[in-house]
């Protein structure tokens, strides 16, 4: 492992961004024998946020050697319960989805975001042949055979392929002239960690309200859960200003006291509800992954899981090119990756956007369609199992390390 900023050093791949997506990609490529540099400062990760890693993501992290250290600190999501709390005339009965019905112990595992990133960083620091460049990239230019990064700490770095895993405000995306489509919702999400009197029994519960989803996701120990509470921007700001006791009472009321008395047990966050998509995640000598390529509201555990599918799919594309003696940064080598990721991101974006807007609509036909859809998934076994499988991991084109 090298950690000093190189001067005019060349790699097969340079990954920019030291968050979860960038770290995972650098580890995956290095383990495949690809000369890789990871460029980015290892900044502290804010506490209080969690991520529900679906089964395919857990398989990927296990293949990278990271999951064994994370598993003791993660809680299984064995069941998902959905409760329509909109007050609609077409409210279906609560829906229950069980992982064992599709042959899984759990749909996924919930872990604190800071612990996930630290686990990936520890693995990266102990990985031979992975060059860690703890500096930001301030400039990017694509040449015919290589791309060049200019580093804030001085020096340059060249690679046949540069990967932008540098977040929603990606400098690489901007430097490459890739213009995203962005949008926002009149909502924000309160996030925190809760302690509660009754056990969660590994059940994740999602209440669909007129202001957005209210979701409780299990954490280890049986009596702690993470909260994502989506509501209007004004109510969210007012809720964020409550003291811990008042916020806990509000959460307990919204949860219909299903987990008993609540207590705030971690830092809070106030997350804006916005979206971002790209016409293509590929440019000249550049591929974009994670939030550099797509941004979701915190609904349905899609964000990081989609980002890790980006990473695993790009790893497959690079490995195929290297094994065939082709240029991993060429448009031809990245064409299949671009097609597959556009489709996956578009489908997930459409699903999350449709659910969120249907809750806000307050129109009887929309309520009826949403209610009928949930009722169909509850009562029609083959449809329910298909939806569960596709929600965990799309079967068409699944990356090799996620199968």
N, C-alpha and C positions, 0 to 999 in steps of 0.2 A: 504494500500500500504506500503510495507516494502522496504527500500532502502539500508540497510547495508549488506555488504557481509556476508553471513552465513557461519558457520563452520559445515561441515558434516550435513547440512540440506537436507531433501529429498522431492522431488516433483514428481508428475506424469509426467510432461513435463518440460524440460528446453530448452528455445529457445535462441540460441547464435547469436547475431547480432541485433543492435538497429536501423537498417534502416527501410525502409517502409515495406518490407516483414516480417521481424522479429516482428516489432511492431504490424502489422495487425494480425499475427498468435497468439501472446500472448493475444491480446484483444479478439480474437474470442474464444480461448479456455477458458479464464477466464470467459467470459460471459456465456459459456456453463457449468460452475461449475467445471472445471478441474483445480486442483492445479498446477499453472504455475509460473515459474520464467523466467524473461527476463534478459539475461546476455549480457552486452555490454555498452561501454561508449557512451554517447549522444553527439557526436562530432558535431561541426558546419557543416551545409550542404552548399556546394558551390552554390552561386547564379548563375543565368543565364541559367540554364537548366530547361526545362519543360517536363511534361509527359502528353500524351494524354490518359486519362483513358477511356477505352471503356465501353459500357453500363453495362456489367456484373460486371466490377470492381466497377463502381459507385454504383450498387445495393449492392455489398458486403460492401463497405465503409458505405453506408447508414444503413445497418443492424448492423454495429459496432457503430453507433451513431456519426461517424466522418464527414459524408458528409454535414450535415446542416451548419457547420462552414466553410467548404471549398467552397460550391456552389457559394456564392457571388463573389468569386475570380477566378472562372473558366469560360471558354468560351465554348459554345456548338459547336460541329462539325456537323453542319446540313447537309452539302454537302461535297463530296470529288470529286475534279476534277483532272484527270490525263492527262497530255500533253506529247506526244512523241516528244522530242526535240533532237533525236539522229541523225537526218539528213538521216535516212534510207530511201531506196526506198519504203519500206513497212510501212510507217508511217500511223497508223489509225487516224481518226479524234479524237479530245479531247473527253474523256469519262467523264460522269457526273453521280454520284451516290448520291441519295437523301434518307436521313434516313426515311422520312415519308412513302416511298414506302414499308418499312417493319414494319410499325407501330410504329416507334420510333420518339421522338422529335429530337434526335441527336444520331449519332453513338457513341459519347463519349464527354468528356469534357476535355479541355486543362487547366492545372494548373501548376504553378511553383513548381518545385520539393521541394525546401526548405519549401514552405508553406504546402505542403502535409505532409512532415515528421514532421514538427512542430505541425500540427494538430493532427497527430497520437500520438506524444509524450505528448501533453496536455491531450488527452483522457486517455493515459496510466497512467499518474501521478494522475489522478482523479479516477482511477478504484480501488475499494476495492478488496482485496484478490489477486491482482497481485503484485508479489514481483519483484521489480526492483533492479538488482544488477549491479551497474555502475562500472564494472570492465571487463577487457578482460579475456577470457578463454585461458590459456596457455598450458593446458594439457587435454587429453581425454583418458579414458580407459573404455572399455565395459566389464561388468561382466555378469554372467549368469542371474541375476535378475534385475540389475541396471547398469547404466553407471555413471562414476564419472568425474566431471570437476574440474580441479585445476585452481584457480583464480590468476591473477597477483597481486591483492591487498591482497592476503593471504586467506587461508581457502579453503575448497572444497565444492562441491555441487553435490548431487546425484539425479538422475531421472530415471524413467523407460524408458523414451524416451528422447533423446537429438536431437534437430533440429538445423542443420546448416543453418543459414541465414546470414552467415558471408562473403558473396561476392565471387568474381571470384577467389581470392587467399585464399580460405577457409582453415584455419588451421585444422578444424575438418575433412574435406574431406581427407586432407593429413595424419592426424593421424590415420584415419580409413583404410588407404591403398587403397582408391578408386582413380584410375588413370584416369584422364579425357583425352578425345581426344581434341586437340586444333589445330587451324589453323588461318591464318591471310590473309588479302587481301592487295593488293598494293595501299591502299586508306586510307584516313583519313577524318573526318567530321568536318567542321567548325560549331559551334553552337553559337547562340547569340539571343538577343531579339531586334526587330526592331520597330520603329515607322514609320508610312507611311501616305501619304496625303489622299489616297482614302480608304473608308471603306472595310473591308474584307467580310462583310455580312455573317459571320459564315461559310465561305467556306475555307476548307483546300485544297491547290493546290500542286500537286506533278509533277514536270517536270522530265521526264526520259532523262538523258543526257548520252553521251558516257563515262563519268567518274563516273557516279552514279546518284542517285536521288538527286534532289534539292527540298526541301519541306518547305512550309510556312504554319504554323498552327495558327489559330486565338487565340488571347488572349482578355481578357475583355476590353471593351471600344470602340471596333470597329475599332481602328486605331493602334493597336499593334499586332504583330505576332511573333512567335518564328521561328527560322531558323535552319534547319539541311541541310547542303550543303556538299554532299559527292563528293570527287574528288581524284585525284592521290595524293600520299603522298607529293611529291615535290611541286606541285601547292598549296596544302593545307598549307604547311609551309610558302610558299611565301605569300599566301593570308592572313595568320594569322599575318604577319609582317606589313601589310598595316595599315595606320592610319584610324581612324573611317570614315572620309569623303570618302577616296578612297574605303574602303570596302563597304560602303553604295552604292556608285556608281556601284560597281561591282555586288552587289546583285540586284540593280534596273535593270541593264542591263540583267542579267540572268533571272529575273522575267518578262522580256519583258514589263516593266513599267506598269504592270497590276494594281499595288497598288500605282502608282505615286511615288513622291519623297520619298526616304528612309532616315532614320537616325538611327544610332546605339543607342539603348536605354537600354543596359544591358551589363554585363560582357560577355566575349567571352570564348569559349572552343575549344580545338583541341582534338578530340576523335579518338583513333586508331580503325581501322576496324578489328575485330577479332571475333572468335567464339570458343565455348567450349560446349562439350556435354559429357554425362556419359553413361556407359552401364546400370546403374541402379541408381536411386536416394536414394537407401536404403542400409544400412549396418547394422552391429550388433548394436542394440540399437540406431540407427542413421537414420534420414531422412534428406535429403538436399532439400532446396527450393531456389527459386530466382536464382541469379547469382552464387551461390554455385553449382547449378545443370545445368545451361545452360547460355550461353552468346551469344547475337546476336549483329550484327551491328545495329546502330540506324536507321533502315528502317522498315516502316510499323507499328509502334507503338506496336511491339510485346513483347519487353523485360519485362517491369514491369507488363504488363497485364498477360503474361504467368506466371510470378512469383506469382501474386495474385491468379491465378487459382491453382497453387501449394498449396498455403496457405489454400485456401477454401476447396480444396479436402482433404488435410491432416487433417484439422479440422473435416471434416465429418468422416474420417477413425478413428480418435481418439475417437470421440463421440460415434460411433457405438461400438467400443471395450469397452469403459467404461460402456455404457448402458447394454451391454451383460455380464458384469463381466469378460471380457478378459483382458489380458495384452496389453496395447496400444503400447508397445515397441517391441512386438514379431514380427517375420517375417510374421507369419500368418495374424496378424492384419494389416500389412502394404503392403501385397501382391497386393491387388486391387489398392491401391494408386500408387504403383510402376508401374504396368502395364499401368494404365491410363495416368500417367505423362510421361512415356517413349513415348507413342504413340503421345500425344499432342505435346511434344517438338520435336519429330522427324518430324512431319508434318510441324510445323512452321519453323524449321531449313531448311528443304528442300525447302520450298516455298521462304523464304528470300534469301537463297543461290542461287537458280535458277534465281530469278529476277536479283540479283546483277551481277551474272556472265554473264547473257544474255546481259546486257547492255555493258559489257566490251568486249564481244566476237567480235563484228564487222563482223559477218558472215551472209551472206544473208539468209541462211535457218533458222538461229536462229532468225534474225529480223522478218522473215515472220511468224514464229510460235508465237512469242510474239505479233506481230501486229494482227494476226488472233484471238488470245486468247482475247485480249482487245476488238477487234471489236465484237466478239461473246458475251462477257459480256455486251457490250453496247446495242446490238440489240435484244438479246434473253431474254425476260423478266423473265421467270422462272429461267434461269441460273444466271442472274444478281442478283435476289433476294436471291437465294441460296448462292452465293458467299458473298453477303453483310451480311447475317445472320451468316454464318460460320466465317466470318472475325471478327464480333463483339463478338460472343461467340459460341463455338462448341456446338451443340444441344445434341450430344451423351455424356452422362456422365457429364453434367454440374453440378458443386457443388450446394448444396441446397441453400446456401445464395446468389448465383448469379442468380438464376432463377427469 
